[in-house]
Amino acid sequence: MTLFDGIYPFYPQKRKATVFDVSIITVIVVFLTFTCSFLLIIPGIRGRARLYWTLRVLLSLIVGVVIVVVQFTADWETGWVKANTSYKAFSHALVNVDIGLHVGLAGVNVTLMGNPVNQVNETINYNEHFAWSFDADYDHSYGEGLKRGLPSPILYVAEKFTTQSPCSVHRQYRISGHYASASLWVAFCTWLISNMLFSMPVLVYGGYMLLVTGAFMIFSLISFSTVRNSPMCPIQFGTAALHTGYGGSFWLTLVIGLLCFVAGITVVTLHFFKLDVLKTFFDLREDKTEECQEMTEVYVNPVCHFVDKGLSPPQPSKLNTNSI
């Protein structure tokens, strides 16, 4: 058996998962490693500071992992429809299938699942990814799908997003996805800066950077939402229509963005009204009693003290031997 473009022709093609792929798993493993490392050192922290450290670190890691993971997910916009439709071109055989459309920041996934899975002597279980990132050509991916003879429902949905489609939604989705991705990467940088500032006495600036992080996350949502204002061609399968709505990644980004706003506002408010409480939570509170004790325990050399004042130091008394 010979290779065709590096692929064995009679073996199943590698398919990209709808929600989870290698990039997402890698990011999650990295952040889980950081979490486990912190859990190993948390027993060495004493008192209530242990609870405060755990809360701060876990919340920070959740924000960081969400900002990175949603870059690679394919469920910013999703939709499903159940339909009886033709399975292959030049064939009158109808199949009962669930057709799913999953739009991400870097492309779309089209899912085709049979009800039941085995129909017309084939296993109907497809999930195809068509990318529009800077290093991927969507039309080329669509052309490869045509060459491979993908089922008609998948090609019909994917054709709506090509550059030659009369729908003209490819440019809107591609640009909005790029701007949303760039905003999230900026939010990730501001999240890193906020963590560095929280390890210093300038806590209020860490709160400001949290507000900036939340602002860029909301801006990414606004950027992605602009594509919803453009007219969308109907995706019709007989009498059934495929309608899409915001998916899990969109709502998760919104929740984390609002969490950053709440945390940032709380830090800034406590800085101006309850600074001691804020320093206690970040384990930066100075113990005033210990500070005063350290100030009183200052050693003063008596010889130097008298020299500075121009006085002679006290002489040791001599024993009068005549009185014995």
C-alpha positions as a LaTeX table, in Angstrom:
\begin{tabular}{lrrr}
\hline
Residue & $x$ (\AA) & $y$ (\AA) & $z$ (\AA) \\
\hline
Met1 & 0.00 & 0.00 & 0.00 \\
Thr2 & 1.39 & 3.37 & $-1.00$ \\
Leu3 & 1.01 & 6.78 & 0.58 \\
Phe4 & $-1.01$ & 9.58 & $-1.00$ \\
Asp5 & 0.11 & 12.98 & 0.33 \\
Gly6 & 1.51 & 11.22 & 3.39 \\
Ile7 & $-1.80$ & 9.45 & 4.18 \\
Tyr8 & $-2.78$ & 5.82 & 3.76 \\
Pro9 & $-5.88$ & 6.00 & 1.54 \\
Phe10 & $-7.81$ & 3.11 & 3.09 \\
Tyr11 & $-7.44$ & 4.11 & 6.73 \\
Pro12 & $-9.71$ & 6.55 & 8.62 \\
Gln13 & $-8.59$ & 10.17 & 8.54 \\
Lys14 & $-7.49$ & 11.93 & 11.70 \\
Arg15 & $-10.29$ & 14.15 & 12.94 \\
Lys16 & $-10.24$ & 17.14 & 15.21 \\
Ala17 & $-12.43$ & 16.96 & 18.31 \\
Thr18 & $-15.33$ & 19.39 & 18.54 \\
Val19 & $-14.40$ & 20.86 & 21.92 \\
Phe20 & $-11.18$ & 19.22 & 23.12 \\
Asp21 & $-8.03$ & 18.84 & 21.08 \\
Val22 & $-4.33$ & 18.46 & 21.76 \\
Ser23 & $-3.81$ & 22.20 & 22.33 \\
Ile24 & $-6.53$ & 22.36 & 24.97 \\
Ile25 & $-5.24$ & 19.25 & 26.75 \\
Thr26 & $-1.71$ & 20.71 & 26.77 \\
Val27 & $-2.89$ & 23.97 & 28.34 \\
Ile28 & $-4.93$ & 22.16 & 30.97 \\
Val29 & $-2.01$ & 19.88 & 31.87 \\
Val30 & 0.31 & 22.89 & 32.28 \\
Phe31 & $-2.08$ & 24.70 & 34.62 \\
Leu32 & $-2.79$ & 21.50 & 36.56 \\
Thr33 & 0.96 & 21.15 & 37.08 \\
Phe34 & 1.07 & 24.66 & 38.56 \\
Thr35 & $-1.90$ & 23.82 & 40.78 \\
Cys36 & $-0.36$ & 20.58 & 42.07 \\
Ser37 & 2.94 & 22.35 & 42.74 \\
Phe38 & 1.14 & 24.96 & 44.83 \\
Leu39 & $-0.80$ & 22.30 & 46.75 \\
Leu40 & 2.51 & 20.72 & 47.72 \\
Ile41 & 3.78 & 23.92 & 49.36 \\
Ile42 & 0.50 & 25.11 & 50.89 \\
Pro43 & 0.97 & 23.06 & 54.12 \\
Gly44 & 4.03 & 25.20 & 54.92 \\
Ile45 & 1.88 & 28.34 & 55.23 \\
Arg46 & 0.61 & 28.96 & 58.74 \\
Gly47 & $-2.67$ & 30.26 & 60.09 \\
Arg48 & $-5.40$ & 31.98 & 58.12 \\
Ala49 & $-2.84$ & 32.98 & 55.48 \\
Arg50 & $-3.07$ & 29.43 & 54.16 \\
Leu51 & $-6.76$ & 29.93 & 53.28 \\
Tyr52 & $-6.09$ & 33.33 & 51.72 \\
Trp53 & $-3.21$ & 31.97 & 49.62 \\
Thr54 & $-5.30$ & 29.03 & 48.42 \\
Leu55 & $-8.21$ & 31.26 & 47.42 \\
Arg56 & $-5.99$ & 33.75 & 45.60 \\
Val57 & $-3.95$ & 31.19 & 43.69 \\
Leu58 & $-6.90$ & 29.03 & 42.63 \\
Leu59 & $-8.92$ & 32.02 & 41.40 \\
Ser60 & $-5.92$ & 33.36 & 39.51 \\
Leu61 & $-5.23$ & 30.00 & 37.86 \\
Ile62 & $-8.87$ & 29.64 & 36.84 \\
Val63 & $-8.76$ & 33.05 & 35.13 \\
Gly64 & $-5.50$ & 32.21 & 33.35 \\
Val65 & $-6.55$ & 28.79 & 32.11 \\
Val66 & $-9.89$ & 30.08 & 30.78 \\
Ile67 & $-8.22$ & 32.94 & 28.88 \\
Val68 & $-5.88$ & 30.50 & 27.11 \\
Val69 & $-8.24$ & 27.53 & 26.61 \\
Val70 & $-11.04$ & 29.47 & 24.90 \\
Gln71 & $-8.54$ & 30.41 & 22.20 \\
Phe72 & $-8.63$ & 26.82 & 20.93 \\
Thr73 & $-12.23$ & 25.77 & 21.60 \\
Ala74 & $-14.77$ & 25.44 & 18.81 \\
Asp75 & $-17.97$ & 26.28 & 20.68 \\
Trp76 & $-18.15$ & 30.09 & 20.67 \\
Glu77 & $-21.22$ & 29.67 & 18.50 \\
Thr78 & $-23.07$ & 26.38 & 18.14 \\
Gly79 & $-26.19$ & 24.95 & 16.54 \\
Trp80 & $-27.83$ & 21.57 & 15.94 \\
Val81 & $-30.59$ & 20.30 & 13.69 \\
Lys82 & $-32.18$ & 16.88 & 13.11 \\
Ala83 & $-33.00$ & 16.21 & 9.47 \\
Asn84 & $-33.71$ & 13.61 & 6.82 \\
Thr85 & $-31.34$ & 14.43 & 4.02 \\
Ser86 & $-29.29$ & 12.86 & 1.25 \\
Tyr87 & $-26.01$ & 11.35 & 2.32 \\
Lys88 & $-23.84$ & 11.42 & $-0.80$ \\
Ala89 & $-23.93$ & 13.24 & $-4.10$ \\
Phe90 & $-25.65$ & 11.45 & $-7.02$ \\
Ser91 & $-27.50$ & 9.23 & $-4.55$ \\
His92 & $-31.20$ & 9.29 & $-3.68$ \\
Ala93 & $-30.72$ & 7.49 & $-0.35$ \\
Leu94 & $-31.97$ & 9.51 & 2.63 \\
Val95 & $-30.52$ & 9.25 & 6.12 \\
Asn96 & $-31.73$ & 10.48 & 9.48 \\
Val97 & $-28.90$ & 12.50 & 11.04 \\
Asp98 & $-28.02$ & 15.16 & 13.60 \\
Ile99 & $-26.05$ & 17.99 & 12.00 \\
Gly100 & $-24.02$ & 20.30 & 14.22 \\
Leu101 & $-22.17$ & 23.54 & 13.49 \\
His102 & $-19.50$ & 24.74 & 15.95 \\
Val103 & $-17.79$ & 28.07 & 15.28 \\
Gly104 & $-14.53$ & 28.96 & 17.00 \\
Leu105 & $-12.05$ & 31.80 & 16.75 \\
Ala106 & $-9.90$ & 29.95 & 14.21 \\
Gly107 & $-12.41$ & 27.96 & 12.16 \\
Val108 & $-15.55$ & 25.86 & 12.15 \\
Asn109 & $-16.35$ & 22.26 & 13.00 \\
Val110 & $-19.17$ & 20.44 & 11.22 \\
Thr111 & $-20.51$ & 17.34 & 12.94 \\
Leu112 & $-22.64$ & 14.65 & 11.32 \\
Met113 & $-24.10$ & 11.90 & 13.53 \\
Gly114 & $-26.48$ & 9.26 & 12.23 \\
Asn115 & $-29.65$ & 8.12 & 14.02 \\
Pro116 & $-28.75$ & 5.28 & 14.25 \\
Val117 & $-25.04$ & 5.50 & 13.52 \\
Asn118 & $-25.04$ & 2.61 & 11.03 \\
Gln119 & $-27.10$ & 3.46 & 7.94 \\
Val120 & $-26.85$ & 2.73 & 4.21 \\
Asn121 & $-24.11$ & 0.21 & 5.00 \\
Glu122 & $-21.86$ & 2.94 & 6.47 \\
Thr123 & $-20.97$ & 4.34 & 9.87 \\
Ile124 & $-22.18$ & 7.95 & 9.92 \\
Asn125 & $-20.03$ & 9.65 & 12.55 \\
Tyr126 & $-18.11$ & 12.62 & 11.19 \\
Asn127 & $-16.55$ & 15.69 & 12.74 \\
Glu128 & $-14.60$ & 17.81 & 10.27 \\
His129 & $-12.59$ & 20.95 & 11.02 \\
Phe130 & $-12.16$ & 23.79 & 8.51 \\
Ala131 & $-9.65$ & 26.42 & 9.63 \\
Trp132 & $-9.34$ & 30.08 & 8.67 \\
Ser133 & $-6.31$ & 31.08 & 10.74 \\
Phe134 & $-3.41$ & 33.07 & 9.25 \\
Asp135 & $-1.51$ & 29.90 & 8.40 \\
Ala136 & $-4.52$ & 27.99 & 7.04 \\
Asp137 & $-6.60$ & 28.53 & 3.92 \\
Tyr138 & $-10.29$ & 27.79 & 4.43 \\
Asp139 & $-10.98$ & 27.31 & 0.75 \\
His140 & $-8.11$ & 24.83 & 0.54 \\
Ser141 & $-9.55$ & 22.85 & 3.47 \\
Tyr142 & $-12.95$ & 22.87 & 1.79 \\
Gly143 & $-11.37$ & 21.70 & $-1.48$ \\
Glu144 & $-9.66$ & 18.84 & 0.31 \\
Gly145 & $-13.03$ & 17.83 & 1.75 \\
Leu146 & $-14.47$ & 17.72 & $-1.77$ \\
Lys147 & $-11.60$ & 15.51 & $-2.94$ \\
Arg148 & $-12.09$ & 13.12 & $-0.03$ \\
Gly149 & $-15.78$ & 12.81 & $-0.81$ \\
Leu150 & $-17.19$ & 14.00 & 2.49 \\
Pro151 & $-20.95$ & 13.56 & 3.00 \\
Ser152 & $-23.16$ & 16.16 & 1.34 \\
Pro153 & $-24.52$ & 17.70 & 4.59 \\
Ile154 & $-20.99$ & 18.53 & 5.79 \\
Leu155 & $-19.99$ & 20.07 & 2.47 \\
Tyr156 & $-23.25$ & 22.01 & 2.29 \\
Val157 & $-22.68$ & 23.63 & 5.71 \\
Ala158 & $-18.96$ & 24.22 & 5.12 \\
Glu159 & $-19.67$ & 25.84 & 1.73 \\
Lys160 & $-21.56$ & 28.65 & 3.50 \\
Phe161 & $-18.27$ & 29.91 & 4.98 \\
Thr162 & $-16.10$ & 29.85 & 1.86 \\
Thr163 & $-14.84$ & 33.08 & 0.31 \\
Gln164 & $-16.77$ & 32.38 & $-2.90$ \\
Ser165 & $-20.07$ & 31.78 & $-1.13$ \\
Pro166 & $-22.91$ & 34.27 & $-1.81$ \\
Cys167 & $-23.42$ & 34.41 & 1.97 \\
Ser168 & $-20.24$ & 36.51 & 2.32 \\
Val169 & $-19.79$ & 35.62 & 6.00 \\
His170 & $-16.25$ & 34.26 & 5.76 \\
Arg171 & $-14.59$ & 37.67 & 6.06 \\
Gln172 & $-16.79$ & 38.76 & 8.97 \\
Tyr173 & $-16.21$ & 35.59 & 10.99 \\
Arg174 & $-12.49$ & 35.51 & 10.22 \\
Ile175 & $-11.82$ & 39.15 & 11.17 \\
Ser176 & $-13.99$ & 39.08 & 14.28 \\
Gly177 & $-12.29$ & 35.88 & 15.40 \\
His178 & $-8.81$ & 37.38 & 14.91 \\
Tyr179 & $-9.69$ & 40.51 & 16.91 \\
Ala180 & $-11.26$ & 38.43 & 19.68 \\
Ser181 & $-8.18$ & 36.21 & 19.85 \\
Ala182 & $-5.83$ & 39.23 & 19.97 \\
Ser183 & $-7.88$ & 40.79 & 22.77 \\
Leu184 & $-7.70$ & 37.59 & 24.79 \\
Trp185 & $-3.91$ & 37.41 & 24.41 \\
Val186 & $-3.66$ & 40.99 & 25.68 \\
Ala187 & $-5.91$ & 40.00 & 28.59 \\
Phe188 & $-3.53$ & 37.12 & 29.33 \\
Cys189 & $-0.57$ & 39.55 & 29.46 \\
Thr190 & $-2.41$ & 41.91 & 31.81 \\
Trp191 & $-3.35$ & 38.91 & 33.96 \\
Leu192 & 0.36 & 38.05 & 34.29 \\
Ile193 & 1.17 & 41.67 & 35.21 \\
Ser194 & $-1.58$ & 41.73 & 37.85 \\
Asn195 & $-0.14$ & 38.61 & 39.49 \\
Met196 & 3.29 & 40.22 & 39.65 \\
Leu197 & 1.86 & 43.41 & 41.16 \\
Phe198 & $-0.08$ & 41.44 & 43.78 \\
Ser199 & 3.20 & 40.03 & 45.05 \\
Met200 & 4.40 & 43.58 & 45.79 \\
Pro201 & 3.12 & 46.21 & 48.24 \\
Val202 & 1.44 & 48.09 & 45.34 \\
Leu203 & $-1.80$ & 46.11 & 45.55 \\
Val204 & $-4.02$ & 48.80 & 44.07 \\
Tyr205 & $-2.16$ & 48.60 & 40.75 \\
Gly206 & $-2.83$ & 44.87 & 40.67 \\
Gly207 & $-6.51$ & 45.71 & 41.04 \\
Tyr208 & $-6.29$ & 48.15 & 38.15 \\
Met209 & $-4.69$ & 45.48 & 35.96 \\
Leu210 & $-7.50$ & 43.07 & 36.86 \\
Leu211 & $-9.96$ & 45.67 & 35.62 \\
Val212 & $-7.96$ & 45.95 & 32.40 \\
Thr213 & $-7.99$ & 42.15 & 32.07 \\
Gly214 & $-11.77$ & 42.05 & 32.42 \\
Ala215 & $-12.12$ & 44.94 & 29.94 \\
Phe216 & $-10.14$ & 43.12 & 27.23 \\
Met217 & $-12.12$ & 39.93 & 27.79 \\
Ile218 & $-15.38$ & 41.82 & 27.36 \\
Phe219 & $-13.91$ & 43.52 & 24.28 \\
Ser220 & $-13.19$ & 40.08 & 22.77 \\
Leu221 & $-16.86$ & 39.15 & 23.29 \\
Ile222 & $-18.00$ & 42.38 & 21.66 \\
Ser223 & $-15.66$ & 41.74 & 18.74 \\
Phe224 & $-17.04$ & 38.25 & 18.21 \\
Ser225 & $-20.63$ & 39.44 & 18.62 \\
Thr226 & $-20.35$ & 41.91 & 15.75 \\
Val227 & $-20.62$ & 39.05 & 13.28 \\
Arg228 & $-24.12$ & 38.35 & 14.56 \\
Asn229 & $-25.25$ & 41.68 & 13.12 \\
Ser230 & $-24.33$ & 40.60 & 9.59 \\
Pro231 & $-27.00$ & 38.75 & 7.57 \\
Met232 & $-26.59$ & 34.98 & 7.77 \\
Cys233 & $-27.61$ & 32.71 & 4.92 \\
Pro234 & $-30.20$ & 30.15 & 5.98 \\
Ile235 & $-28.86$ & 26.62 & 6.41 \\
Gln236 & $-31.87$ & 24.58 & 5.37 \\
Phe237 & $-32.33$ & 20.80 & 5.25 \\
Gly238 & $-35.77$ & 20.35 & 3.80 \\
Thr239 & $-38.17$ & 21.82 & 6.34 \\
Ala240 & $-35.55$ & 21.83 & 9.13 \\
Ala241 & $-33.28$ & 24.86 & 9.57 \\
Leu242 & $-29.99$ & 25.02 & 11.46 \\
His243 & $-29.94$ & 27.98 & 13.84 \\
Thr244 & $-26.91$ & 28.92 & 15.92 \\
Gly245 & $-26.47$ & 30.67 & 19.25 \\
Tyr246 & $-23.67$ & 31.59 & 21.61 \\
Gly247 & $-21.87$ & 28.54 & 22.95 \\
Gly248 & $-20.16$ & 27.55 & 26.17 \\
Ser249 & $-16.85$ & 29.31 & 25.48 \\
Phe250 & $-18.64$ & 32.63 & 24.92 \\
Trp251 & $-20.55$ & 32.44 & 28.21 \\
Leu252 & $-17.51$ & 31.16 & 30.12 \\
Thr253 & $-15.44$ & 34.11 & 28.88 \\
Leu254 & $-18.23$ & 36.47 & 29.95 \\
Val255 & $-18.36$ & 34.98 & 33.46 \\
Ile256 & $-14.58$ & 35.18 & 33.93 \\
Gly257 & $-14.50$ & 38.72 & 32.57 \\
Leu258 & $-17.16$ & 39.81 & 35.07 \\
Leu259 & $-15.23$ & 37.99 & 37.82 \\
Cys260 & $-12.14$ & 40.04 & 36.97 \\
Phe261 & $-14.24$ & 43.22 & 37.17 \\
Val262 & $-15.64$ & 42.26 & 40.58 \\
Ala263 & $-12.22$ & 41.28 & 41.94 \\
Gly264 & $-10.57$ & 44.43 & 40.59 \\
Ile265 & $-13.26$ & 46.75 & 42.00 \\
Thr266 & $-13.05$ & 44.98 & 45.36 \\
Val267 & $-9.26$ & 45.42 & 45.56 \\
Val268 & $-9.43$ & 49.10 & 44.61 \\
Thr269 & $-12.26$ & 49.78 & 47.08 \\
Leu270 & $-10.49$ & 48.04 & 49.96 \\
His271 & $-7.30$ & 49.97 & 49.16 \\
Phe272 & $-9.04$ & 53.30 & 49.78 \\
Phe273 & $-11.34$ & 52.29 & 52.65 \\
Lys274 & $-10.00$ & 49.13 & 54.34 \\
Leu275 & $-6.28$ & 48.94 & 53.59 \\
Asp276 & $-5.54$ & 46.77 & 56.64 \\
Val277 & $-8.08$ & 44.16 & 55.50 \\
Leu278 & $-6.55$ & 44.14 & 52.01 \\
Lys279 & $-3.02$ & 43.70 & 53.37 \\
Thr280 & $-4.22$ & 40.90 & 55.65 \\
Phe281 & $-5.79$ & 39.06 & 52.71 \\
Phe282 & $-2.58$ & 39.36 & 50.68 \\
Asp283 & $-0.44$ & 38.49 & 53.73 \\
Leu284 & 1.33 & 41.87 & 53.63 \\
Arg285 & 0.11 & 43.30 & 56.97 \\
Glu286 & 2.88 & 44.56 & 59.26 \\
Asp287 & 2.56 & 43.72 & 62.92 \\
Lys288 & 2.73 & 47.07 & 64.71 \\
Thr289 & 3.65 & 45.58 & 68.07 \\
Glu290 & 6.62 & 43.76 & 66.62 \\
Glu291 & 7.63 & 46.89 & 64.75 \\
Cys292 & 7.59 & 48.99 & 67.92 \\
Gln293 & 9.51 & 46.32 & 69.78 \\
Glu294 & 12.19 & 46.29 & 67.10 \\
Met295 & 12.47 & 50.09 & 67.31 \\
Thr296 & 12.99 & 50.06 & 71.10 \\
Glu297 & 15.59 & 47.32 & 71.00 \\
Val298 & 18.30 & 49.59 & 69.57 \\
Tyr299 & 21.77 & 49.21 & 71.07 \\
Val300 & 23.48 & 52.51 & 71.88 \\
Asn301 & 27.20 & 52.48 & 72.58 \\
Pro302 & 27.65 & 54.69 & 75.69 \\
Val303 & 31.21 & 55.74 & 74.70 \\
Cys304 & 30.06 & 57.00 & 71.33 \\
His305 & 27.07 & 58.68 & 72.98 \\
Phe306 & 29.27 & 60.86 & 75.21 \\
Val307 & 31.83 & 61.57 & 72.51 \\
Asp308 & 29.13 & 62.93 & 70.25 \\
Lys309 & 28.05 & 65.32 & 73.00 \\
Gly310 & 31.62 & 66.48 & 73.73 \\
Leu311 & 31.67 & 64.86 & 77.20 \\
Ser312 & 34.22 & 62.51 & 78.62 \\
Pro313 & 33.01 & 59.02 & 79.27 \\
Pro314 & 32.56 & 58.03 & 82.93 \\
Gln315 & 35.71 & 56.66 & 84.54 \\
Pro316 & 35.63 & 53.54 & 86.71 \\
Ser317 & 35.88 & 54.33 & 90.42 \\
Lys318 & 39.26 & 53.54 & 92.08 \\
Leu319 & 39.34 & 51.60 & 95.30 \\
Asn320 & 40.75 & 53.65 & 98.23 \\
Thr321 & 43.32 & 51.38 & 99.81 \\
Asn322 & 43.93 & 53.76 & 102.76 \\
Ser323 & 40.47 & 53.13 & 104.06 \\
Ile324 & 41.19 & 49.44 & 104.53 \\
\hline
\end{tabular}
